[in-house]
Amino acid sequence: MILDEARDTGMRQRHALPSRHVAPREVDVWLPPGYAAGRGRFPVVYMHDGQNLFDPATSFAGVDWDVGGTMSRLIAAGAVREAIVVGIWNTPLRDREYMPERPLAMPRAAEIRRDLVEDEPLLSDAYLRFLTTELKPVIDAAYRTAPGRADTFILGASLGALISLYALTEHPRIFGGAGCLSPHWPAGEGIIIDYLEGALPSPEGHRLYFDHGTEGIDAEYGSYQRWVDEVMQAAGYVEGRDWMTRVFPGAEHSEAAWRERVHLPLTFLLGPPGAGDP
């Protein structure tokens, strides 16, 4: 799918949210063009690294993902359902919030955990409690959402991809799909894939999107992703229907690269079965 450049036709609101579980943070809520009509309920896509999604002034290295413009173009093309996007800003504790905890509690992970975080506690379980027991109820109460699993998705890149996958495996009744761009599989020497073999939920009611480039850090991801693909097949996921893996030759690990292809996971999650091909 080739999308013409077009302006963002949605509306964005910002909230400062406290939490009992993690540090307070900003949250951007993007409302689709049809929301203002005052009718109907909308799916929700929760996205990590929220300051990188909509505005180059707040984004890392001055390049944003143009999620508002991308969603506007996809909606105008009839490629996806209109949906609300919730951009959750990260904090200085990003690595500890996004690195999945349970894989590092596995028996073979003791030394790996010491190398990764030393004596610092991981915070990803607390971060997921924030998402599921604080943020999602606030969004569902404040906006006209369709709150069920079939309309609730989560998406991120790099460590944000890992926490998206972790959210789906730990809360499969809440999240119906996860988009994982350039998942940083080498973190923990693949221990996350070991965890995935026993934690992956049934494909019924779930969709997973994975991708990676071939340059920079992404050059390390191919063998890990092939292992993940084998896990997906063994669990009964059907490629193109329940799960998609894409490789982008020449693409690197950057906001600019993810901006170029974020339409694919959005289409796969919010479009009909088989959606997401360019």
QUITAWO-V130969 format. One record per residue. RES is the residue in one letter. PHI is phi in whole degrees, -180 to 180 (999 if undefined). Layout:
BEGIN
((RES & PHI) (RES & PHI))
END
This chain:
BEGIN
((M & 999) (I & -106) (L & -106) (D & -69) (E & -64) (A & -156) (R & -75) (D & -72) (T & -102) (G & -90) (M & -132) (R & -118) (Q & -126) (R & -120) (H & -129) (A & -104) (L & -111) (P & -80) (S & -156) (R & -83) (H & -111) (V & -139) (A & -64) (P & -64) (R & -159) (E & -81) (V & -136) (D & -97) (V & -118) (W & -99) (L & -106) (P & -70) (P & -56) (G & -77) (Y & -65) (A & -66) (A & -67) (G & 80) (R & -128) (G & 82) (R & -119) (F & -127) (P & -60) (V & -130) (V & -112) (Y & -90) (M & -127) (H & -85) (D & 52) (G & -59) (Q & -70) (N & -94) (L & -92) (F & -122) (D & -139) (P & -63) (A & -68) (T & -106) (S & -82) (F & -60) (A & 64) (G & 75) (V & -123) (D & -101) (W & -84) (D & 52) (V & -65) (G & -63) (G & -65) (T & -64) (M & -62) (S & -61) (R & -69) (L & -63) (I & -64) (A & -63) (A & -83) (G & 73) (A & -85) (V & -140) (R & -71) (E & -62) (A & -146) (I & -87) (V & -114) (V & -109) (G & -97) (I & -94) (W & -65) (N & -85) (T & -133) (P & -59) (L & -95) (R & -50) (D & -60) (R & -75) (E & -79) (Y & -97) (M & -79) (P & -57) (E & -81) (R & -59) (P & -58) (L & -82) (A & -95) (M & -69) (P & -54) (R & -80) (A & -98) (A & -58) (E & -70) (I & -60) (R & -61) (R & -61) (D & -68) (L & -78) (V & -125) (E & 53) (D & -99) (E & -81) (P & -73) (L & -75) (L & -125) (S & -69) (D & -65) (A & -66) (Y & -63) (L & -69) (R & -64) (F & -59) (L & -62) (T & -88) (T & -108) (E & -120) (L & -67) (K & -60) (P & -59) (V & -65) (I & -64) (D & -65) (A & -80) (A & -89) (Y & -130) (R & -83) (T & -96) (A & -98) (P & -82) (G & -75) (R & -58) (A & -65) (D & -124) (T & -126) (F & -132) (I & -144) (L & -153) (G & -169) (A & -127) (S & 61) (L & -65) (G & -63) (A & -70) (L & -66) (I & -71) (S & -66) (L & -61) (Y & -63) (A & -61) (L & -69) (T & -72) (E & -83) (H & -133) (P & -70) (R & -84) (I & -98) (F & -105) (G & -93) (G & -167) (A & -136) (G & -108) (C & -124) (L & -92) (S & 47) (P & -59) (H & -85) (W & -57) (P & -62) (A & -59) (G & 78) (E & 55) (G & 82) (I & -61) (I & -67) (I & -75) (D & -57) (Y & -61) (L & -60) (E & -59) (G & -103) (A & -111) (L & -63) (P & -74) (S & -57) (P & -66) (E & -64) (G & 84) (H & -134) (R & -133) (L & -134) (Y & -118) (F & -128) (D & -155) (H & -166) (G & -92) (T & -130) (E & -116) (G & 62) (I & -59) (D & -62) (A & -62) (E & -85) (Y & -89) (G & -59) (S & -67) (Y & -64) (Q & -66) (R & -64) (W & -64) (V & -60) (D & -60) (E & -64) (V & -63) (M & -62) (Q & -62) (A & -64) (A & -85) (G & 94) (Y & -74) (V & -103) (E & -64) (G & 92) (R & -112) (D & -100) (W & -154) (M & -140) (T & -124) (R & -128) (V & -119) (F & -120) (P & -57) (G & 88) (A & -80) (E & -109) (H & -95) (S & -158) (E & -60) (A & -62) (A & -67) (W & -70) (R & -58) (E & -67) (R & -128) (V & -64) (H & -63) (L & -70) (P & -65) (L & -62) (T & -69) (F & -64) (L & -81) (L & -103) (G & -101) (P & -74) (P & -53) (G & 88) (A & -76) (G & 112) (D & -78) (P & -70))
END
